[in-house]
């Protein structure tokens, strides 16, 4: 039996604005694919302690080989959504809207504005809904370990 020790350096960063975490990022390989996942929840955990949703997202992206950079943006009432999300979208190669269908009216408005602005900025082709096997928009936790499926945001 041959023993082997594997090492990978990961840089974790987050942006906090008025005590609300706007996004959290894990960087493994600087010049590889950049993925942005937008979830409708407040950030939980700390810089070095991930929430269950963060863990699900990182594991799913890693299983797909998307380990260049993964950013989770937290879509909630406490964040200045439009400008921040658009900057993150321009930086990303692939964007997943993982918000589900249970969103309050303010978050729904913010999401519609973001999609509209992404269309105007010619970024809409990067945007995909996270969906279940029935085509319903879902939050990562709602999938309960089932494979992720994506549908275009048209």
The 8 nearest C-alpha neighbors of each residue, nearest first, counted from 0:
[[1, 2, 3, 4, 5, 6, 7, 8],
 [2, 0, 3, 4, 5, 6, 7, 8],
 [3, 1, 0, 4, 5, 6, 7, 8],
 [2, 4, 5, 1, 0, 6, 7, 8],
 [5, 3, 6, 2, 1, 7, 0, 8],
 [6, 4, 3, 7, 2, 8, 1, 9],
 [5, 7, 4, 8, 9, 3, 27, 28],
 [8, 6, 9, 5, 27, 28, 10, 4],
 [7, 9, 27, 6, 10, 26, 28, 11],
 [10, 8, 27, 26, 11, 25, 7, 28],
 [9, 11, 26, 25, 12, 8, 27, 24],
 [12, 10, 25, 24, 9, 26, 46, 13],
 [13, 11, 24, 23, 10, 25, 46, 14],
 [12, 14, 23, 22, 24, 15, 46, 20],
 [13, 15, 21, 22, 20, 16, 23, 12],
 [16, 14, 20, 19, 21, 18, 13, 17],
 [15, 17, 19, 18, 20, 14, 21, 78],
 [16, 18, 19, 15, 77, 20, 78, 21],
 [17, 19, 16, 15, 20, 77, 21, 14],
 [20, 18, 16, 15, 17, 21, 77, 78],
 [19, 21, 15, 22, 14, 42, 16, 18],
 [22, 20, 14, 73, 15, 72, 78, 19],
 [23, 21, 72, 71, 13, 14, 20, 73],
 [22, 24, 13, 71, 70, 12, 14, 72],
 [25, 23, 70, 12, 11, 69, 13, 71],
 [26, 24, 11, 69, 10, 68, 9, 70],
 [25, 27, 68, 10, 9, 28, 67, 24],
 [28, 26, 9, 67, 68, 66, 8, 29],
 [29, 27, 67, 31, 30, 26, 68, 66],
 [28, 30, 31, 67, 27, 26, 68, 32],
 [29, 31, 28, 67, 32, 33, 68, 27],
 [32, 30, 67, 28, 29, 33, 68, 66],
 [31, 33, 67, 92, 65, 68, 34, 30],
 [32, 34, 68, 91, 92, 67, 69, 31],
 [35, 33, 69, 93, 91, 94, 92, 68],
 [34, 36, 94, 70, 71, 69, 91, 95],
 [37, 35, 95, 71, 94, 96, 70, 72],
 [36, 38, 72, 96, 97, 71, 73, 95],
 [39, 37, 98, 97, 73, 74, 40, 72],
 [40, 38, 74, 98, 73, 75, 37, 41],
 [39, 41, 73, 75, 38, 74, 42, 98],
 [40, 42, 73, 75, 43, 39, 74, 20],
 [41, 43, 20, 73, 40, 44, 50, 19],
 [44, 42, 50, 41, 45, 49, 48, 20],
 [43, 45, 48, 49, 50, 42, 46, 47],
 [46, 44, 48, 47, 49, 43, 50, 42],
 [45, 47, 48, 13, 12, 11, 44, 49],
 [46, 48, 45, 49, 11, 44, 12, 50],
 [49, 47, 45, 44, 46, 50, 43, 53],
 [50, 48, 44, 53, 54, 47, 51, 45],
 [49, 51, 53, 52, 44, 43, 54, 48],
 [50, 52, 54, 53, 55, 49, 140, 56],
 [53, 51, 55, 50, 54, 56, 140, 139],
 [52, 54, 50, 56, 51, 55, 49, 57],
 [55, 53, 51, 57, 52, 56, 58, 49],
 [56, 54, 52, 58, 53, 57, 59, 51],
 [55, 57, 53, 59, 54, 58, 60, 52],
 [56, 58, 60, 54, 59, 55, 61, 53],
 [59, 57, 61, 55, 56, 60, 54, 62],
 [60, 58, 62, 56, 61, 57, 55, 63],
 [59, 61, 65, 63, 57, 62, 58, 56],
 [62, 60, 64, 58, 63, 65, 66, 59],
 [61, 63, 59, 60, 64, 58, 65, 57],
 [64, 62, 60, 61, 65, 59, 66, 58],
 [63, 65, 61, 62, 66, 60, 67, 59],
 [66, 64, 60, 61, 63, 67, 32, 34],
 [67, 65, 61, 68, 64, 27, 60, 69],
 [66, 68, 28, 31, 32, 27, 33, 65],
 [67, 69, 26, 33, 66, 25, 27, 34],
 [70, 68, 34, 25, 24, 35, 33, 26],
 [69, 71, 24, 35, 23, 36, 34, 72],
 [70, 72, 36, 23, 22, 37, 35, 24],
 [73, 71, 22, 37, 21, 36, 74, 38],
 [74, 72, 38, 21, 40, 39, 22, 41],
 [73, 75, 39, 38, 40, 72, 37, 80],
 [76, 74, 77, 40, 39, 78, 73, 41],
 [75, 77, 78, 106, 74, 105, 79, 80],
 [78, 76, 75, 19, 79, 41, 74, 17],
 [77, 79, 80, 76, 75, 21, 19, 74],
 [80, 78, 81, 83, 82, 77, 76, 21],
 [79, 81, 78, 83, 84, 82, 109, 74],
 [82, 80, 84, 83, 113, 85, 79, 112],
 [81, 83, 85, 84, 80, 86, 79, 113],
 [82, 84, 86, 85, 80, 81, 87, 79],
 [85, 83, 87, 81, 86, 82, 80, 88],
 [84, 86, 88, 82, 87, 83, 81, 89],
 [85, 87, 83, 89, 88, 84, 82, 90],
 [88, 86, 84, 90, 85, 89, 91, 83],
 [89, 87, 85, 91, 90, 86, 84, 94],
 [88, 90, 86, 87, 91, 85, 122, 92],
 [89, 91, 87, 88, 86, 92, 33, 85],
 [92, 90, 33, 88, 34, 89, 93, 35],
 [91, 93, 33, 34, 32, 125, 94, 90],
 [92, 94, 34, 125, 91, 35, 126, 33],
 [95, 93, 35, 126, 125, 36, 34, 127],
 [94, 96, 36, 127, 128, 97, 126, 37],
 [97, 95, 128, 37, 98, 129, 127, 36],
 [98, 96, 138, 129, 38, 37, 95, 137],
 [97, 99, 138, 38, 39, 96, 137, 100],
 [137, 98, 100, 138, 136, 101, 97, 102],
 [99, 101, 102, 136, 137, 98, 135, 138],
 [102, 100, 99, 103, 98, 137, 138, 39],
 [103, 101, 100, 107, 106, 104, 99, 39],
 [102, 104, 106, 105, 107, 101, 108, 100],
 [103, 105, 107, 106, 108, 102, 109, 101],
 [104, 106, 108, 107, 103, 109, 76, 102],
 [107, 105, 109, 108, 103, 104, 110, 102],
 [106, 108, 104, 110, 105, 109, 102, 103],
 [109, 107, 105, 111, 106, 110, 104, 112],
 [110, 108, 106, 112, 107, 111, 113, 105],
 [109, 111, 113, 107, 108, 112, 106, 114],
 [112, 110, 108, 114, 113, 109, 115, 107],
 [111, 113, 115, 109, 110, 114, 116, 108],
 [112, 114, 110, 116, 111, 115, 81, 117],
 [115, 113, 117, 111, 116, 112, 110, 118],
 [116, 114, 112, 118, 117, 113, 111, 119],
 [115, 117, 119, 113, 118, 114, 112, 120],
 [118, 116, 122, 114, 120, 123, 119, 115],
 [117, 119, 123, 121, 115, 116, 120, 122],
 [118, 120, 116, 121, 117, 115, 122, 123],
 [119, 121, 117, 118, 122, 116, 123, 85],
 [122, 120, 118, 119, 123, 117, 124, 116],
 [121, 123, 117, 120, 124, 125, 118, 89],
 [124, 122, 118, 117, 125, 126, 121, 152],
 [125, 123, 122, 126, 121, 151, 152, 153],
 [124, 126, 93, 123, 94, 122, 92, 127],
 [127, 125, 94, 123, 124, 152, 95, 151],
 [128, 126, 151, 95, 152, 150, 149, 96],
 [129, 127, 96, 150, 149, 95, 130, 151],
 [128, 130, 149, 97, 136, 137, 96, 148],
 [131, 129, 136, 135, 148, 137, 134, 149],
 [130, 132, 133, 134, 135, 148, 137, 136],
 [133, 131, 134, 130, 148, 135, 147, 146],
 [132, 134, 131, 135, 130, 136, 148, 137],
 [135, 133, 130, 131, 132, 136, 150, 148],
 [134, 136, 130, 131, 133, 137, 132, 99],
 [137, 135, 130, 99, 129, 100, 128, 134],
 [99, 138, 136, 130, 129, 98, 97, 141],
 [137, 139, 99, 97, 98, 141, 140, 38],
 [140, 138, 141, 142, 97, 137, 52, 55],
 [139, 141, 142, 138, 143, 52, 55, 144],
 [142, 140, 138, 139, 143, 137, 99, 144],
 [143, 141, 145, 140, 144, 139, 131, 137],
 [142, 144, 141, 145, 140, 139, 146, 55],
 [143, 145, 142, 146, 140, 55, 141, 147],
 [144, 146, 142, 143, 147, 131, 132, 141],
 [147, 145, 148, 144, 142, 131, 59, 132],
 [146, 148, 145, 149, 129, 130, 131, 142],
 [149, 147, 130, 129, 131, 146, 150, 132],
 [150, 148, 129, 128, 130, 127, 151, 147],
 [149, 151, 128, 127, 152, 129, 130, 148],
 [152, 150, 127, 153, 128, 126, 149, 124],
 [151, 153, 127, 126, 128, 150, 123, 124],
 [152, 151, 123, 124, 126, 127, 150, 118]]
